[in-house]
């Protein structure tokens, strides 16, 4: 029996992204996310806008490729790490990677309520029902382990003050942490719209040019590297191997910024 979902605003965008991963898995195959396919089969929701939004799907697939690679590499180097996946939505990365000691999926209570109906997570995978700007650090029980925080598909819907607050929570809770955070260029925030995202009444509101500028806003965090989502696009649209050599294209694309405390 399908689960009817009623969400709006930013929480609703999780339905668009899980659909994008499922459709990619069933069609072109640049990623393989069978858990997303399983989820879509169990959802009663009108995906017609997402089905037509190639730009959204390509962006989701590109960031999935880039982030999966980064997370896998981190866990190979830091086996047994704690991972906190902020604004998890219906993300299924915890089912695609291995090597973590404990994986926490964190999102708003209404989002976690949906996730709990669809994904019975326990043991090494836990759920935290909280806003990313809440003081959620106490929910992470492990001490003195390497910590990876993933912030995917969120900052572009927030304010600069909200972004700073999230990093304050991370800094307060962890002595040492690595953060993979997706950001959008301010010009894209201002001028670009995704059909399916607009249909959910979510709006892009914040962006930053690069990782050095972001680190400058966040006391205690150092910039390590950044990856343009062009890197992911190049794996399924070959022309992006050329586009990726053009600084403007790399700079205008969303980035995965790596910061360390």
C-alpha positions as CSV (number, residue, x, y, z in Angstrom):
1,X,0.0,0.0,0.0
2,X,1.4,3.4,-1.0
3,X,2.1,6.0,1.7
4,X,0.4,9.4,0.8
5,X,2.7,12.2,1.6
6,X,1.7,15.8,2.3
7,X,4.6,18.3,2.7
8,X,5.3,21.8,1.5
9,X,8.3,24.2,1.3
10,X,11.8,22.9,1.8
11,X,10.7,19.5,3.4
12,X,8.9,18.7,0.1
13,X,12.1,19.0,-1.9
14,X,13.2,15.7,-0.4
15,X,10.6,14.0,-2.6
16,X,11.9,15.6,-5.7
17,X,15.5,14.5,-5.0
18,X,14.7,10.9,-4.1
19,X,12.6,10.7,-7.3
20,X,15.6,12.1,-9.3
21,X,17.9,9.3,-7.9
22,X,15.3,6.6,-8.6
23,X,14.7,7.8,-12.1
24,X,18.4,8.0,-12.8
25,X,18.8,4.4,-11.5
26,X,16.0,3.1,-13.7
27,X,17.1,4.9,-16.9
28,X,20.5,6.4,-17.7
29,X,22.2,4.6,-14.8
30,X,24.9,7.2,-13.8
31,X,24.2,6.2,-10.2
32,X,22.7,3.1,-8.7
33,X,20.2,3.8,-5.8
34,X,17.9,0.8,-5.5
35,X,16.7,2.0,-2.1
36,X,15.4,5.2,-3.8
37,X,13.6,3.0,-6.4
38,X,12.0,1.0,-3.5
39,X,10.9,4.2,-1.8
40,X,9.3,5.7,-4.9
41,X,7.2,2.6,-5.3
42,X,5.8,3.1,-1.8
43,X,5.0,6.8,-2.2
44,X,1.6,8.2,-3.2
45,X,2.7,11.6,-4.6
46,X,2.5,13.5,-7.9
47,X,6.0,13.5,-9.4
48,X,5.0,15.0,-12.7
49,X,6.9,18.2,-12.2
50,X,10.0,16.3,-11.1
51,X,9.7,14.0,-14.1
52,X,10.0,17.0,-16.5
53,X,12.8,18.8,-14.6
54,X,16.0,17.5,-16.2
55,X,18.1,20.3,-14.7
56,X,17.1,19.3,-11.2
57,X,17.7,15.7,-11.9
58,X,21.1,16.3,-13.4
59,X,22.1,18.4,-10.4
60,X,21.0,15.8,-7.9
61,X,22.8,13.1,-9.8
62,X,26.0,15.1,-10.1
63,X,26.1,16.0,-6.4
64,X,25.3,12.3,-5.5
65,X,28.3,11.2,-7.5
66,X,30.6,13.8,-6.0
67,X,29.4,13.3,-2.4
68,X,29.4,9.5,-2.6
69,X,33.0,9.6,-3.7
70,X,34.0,12.0,-1.0
71,X,32.2,10.1,1.8
72,X,33.5,6.7,0.7
73,X,37.1,8.1,0.6
74,X,36.7,9.6,4.1
75,X,35.3,6.4,5.6
76,X,38.1,4.4,4.0
77,X,40.6,6.6,5.7
78,X,38.7,6.9,9.0
79,X,37.0,3.6,9.6
80,X,34.4,3.6,12.4
81,X,33.7,7.3,12.1
82,X,30.5,9.0,13.2
83,X,28.5,10.6,10.4
84,X,25.9,13.2,10.9
85,X,23.8,13.8,7.8
86,X,22.1,17.1,8.2
87,X,18.8,17.8,6.3
88,X,18.8,14.1,5.3
89,X,15.3,14.0,3.8
90,X,15.0,10.6,2.2
91,X,18.7,10.4,1.5
92,X,19.9,6.8,1.2
93,X,23.7,7.2,1.3
94,X,23.9,5.3,4.5
95,X,22.8,2.3,2.5
96,X,25.3,2.8,-0.3
97,X,28.5,3.2,1.8
98,X,30.2,1.2,4.5
99,X,32.8,1.7,7.2
100,X,31.0,4.1,9.6
101,X,30.6,3.3,13.2
102,X,27.3,5.2,13.7
103,X,25.3,7.2,11.1
104,X,22.8,9.9,12.3
105,X,20.2,11.2,9.9
106,X,18.9,14.6,11.1
107,X,16.0,16.5,9.8
108,X,12.8,18.4,10.8
109,X,10.3,16.4,12.9
110,X,7.8,16.3,10.0
111,X,10.4,15.0,7.7
112,X,11.7,12.4,10.2
113,X,8.1,11.3,10.7
114,X,7.9,10.5,7.0
115,X,11.3,8.8,7.0
116,X,10.3,6.6,10.0
117,X,7.3,5.3,8.1
118,X,9.4,4.4,5.1
119,X,12.8,3.4,6.5
120,X,12.9,1.4,9.8
121,X,16.4,2.5,10.9
122,X,18.1,1.3,14.1
123,X,21.4,0.0,15.3
124,X,24.2,1.8,13.5
125,X,21.7,4.1,11.8
126,X,19.8,6.6,14.0
127,X,17.4,9.4,13.3
128,X,17.3,12.8,15.0
129,X,14.2,14.9,14.7
130,X,15.4,18.5,14.9
131,X,16.1,21.6,12.9
132,X,19.7,21.9,11.7
133,X,19.9,25.2,13.7
134,X,18.7,23.5,17.0
135,X,21.1,22.4,19.7
136,X,21.1,18.8,18.5
137,X,24.7,17.9,19.4
138,X,23.7,16.1,22.6
139,X,21.9,13.5,20.5
140,X,25.3,12.3,19.2
141,X,26.5,10.0,22.0
142,X,29.9,8.9,20.7
143,X,33.0,10.6,22.1
144,X,36.6,10.9,20.7
145,X,35.8,9.4,17.3
146,X,36.4,11.0,13.9
147,X,33.3,12.9,12.9
148,X,32.0,13.7,9.4
149,X,29.1,16.1,8.9
150,X,27.3,16.2,5.5
151,X,25.1,19.2,4.6
152,X,23.6,18.5,1.2
153,X,20.9,20.5,-0.5
154,X,20.2,22.9,2.4
155,X,22.3,26.0,2.6
156,X,20.7,27.6,-0.5
157,X,17.3,27.7,1.3
158,X,18.7,29.4,4.4
159,X,20.0,32.8,5.5
160,X,23.7,33.5,6.3
161,X,22.8,33.7,10.0
162,X,21.2,30.2,9.8
163,X,24.3,28.8,8.1
164,X,26.5,30.3,10.9
165,X,24.3,28.8,13.5
166,X,24.6,25.3,12.1
167,X,28.4,25.6,12.3
168,X,28.2,26.9,15.8
169,X,26.3,23.8,16.8
170,X,28.9,21.6,15.1
171,X,31.7,23.5,16.7
172,X,30.2,23.4,20.2
173,X,29.7,19.6,20.1
174,X,32.8,18.3,18.4
175,X,36.5,19.0,19.1
176,X,37.4,17.9,15.6
177,X,35.1,17.5,12.6
178,X,35.2,17.4,8.9
179,X,32.3,19.0,7.1
180,X,31.2,18.4,3.5
181,X,28.7,21.3,2.7
182,X,27.0,22.0,-0.6
183,X,26.7,25.7,-1.6
184,X,25.3,27.7,-4.4
185,X,26.7,30.7,-6.2
186,X,24.9,33.9,-5.4
187,X,24.3,34.6,-9.0
188,X,22.5,31.3,-9.4
189,X,20.4,32.0,-6.2
190,X,19.3,35.2,-7.8
191,X,18.6,34.1,-11.3
192,X,18.0,30.4,-11.6
193,X,14.8,28.5,-10.9
194,X,14.1,24.7,-10.9
195,X,10.6,23.9,-12.0
196,X,9.9,21.1,-9.5
197,X,11.5,23.0,-6.6
198,X,9.4,26.1,-7.4
199,X,6.4,23.9,-7.5
200,X,6.9,23.0,-3.8
201,X,7.1,26.7,-2.8
202,X,10.7,26.4,-1.7
203,X,12.9,29.3,-2.7
204,X,16.7,29.7,-3.1
205,X,17.7,32.4,-0.7
206,X,21.5,32.3,0.0
207,X,24.7,31.6,-1.7
208,X,28.5,32.1,-1.5
209,X,31.2,32.3,-4.1
210,X,33.7,29.8,-2.8
211,X,35.1,27.8,0.1
212,X,37.5,30.5,1.3
213,X,34.7,33.0,1.6
214,X,32.7,30.5,3.5
215,X,35.5,29.7,5.9
216,X,36.0,33.4,6.6
217,X,32.4,33.5,8.0
218,X,33.0,30.5,10.4
219,X,35.4,30.9,13.3
220,X,37.4,27.8,14.0
221,X,36.8,26.2,10.6
222,X,39.5,25.9,8.0
223,X,39.0,25.6,4.2
224,X,40.6,22.4,2.8
225,X,39.2,21.9,-0.7
226,X,36.2,22.3,-2.9
227,X,34.6,20.3,-5.7
228,X,32.4,21.7,-8.4
229,X,29.4,19.6,-9.3
230,X,30.8,19.8,-12.9
231,X,33.0,16.9,-11.8
232,X,29.9,14.8,-11.3
233,X,28.2,16.0,-14.5
234,X,31.2,15.0,-16.5
235,X,30.6,11.4,-15.6
236,X,27.3,11.2,-17.5
237,X,27.4,14.2,-19.9
238,X,30.9,13.9,-21.6
239,X,30.9,17.6,-22.8
240,X,31.3,18.6,-19.2
241,X,34.8,17.3,-19.2
242,X,35.6,20.2,-21.5
243,X,33.2,22.7,-19.7
244,X,35.0,21.8,-16.4
245,X,38.2,23.3,-17.7
246,X,36.5,26.7,-18.0
247,X,36.8,28.7,-14.7
248,X,33.5,30.4,-15.1
249,X,31.6,27.1,-15.5
250,X,33.3,25.6,-12.5
251,X,32.7,28.7,-10.4
252,X,29.0,29.1,-11.3
253,X,28.2,25.5,-10.5
254,X,27.2,24.3,-7.0
255,X,30.1,23.2,-4.9
256,X,30.9,20.7,-2.3
257,X,33.2,22.6,0.1
258,X,35.4,20.7,2.6
259,X,36.0,22.4,5.9
260,X,37.7,21.1,9.0
261,X,37.6,22.1,12.7
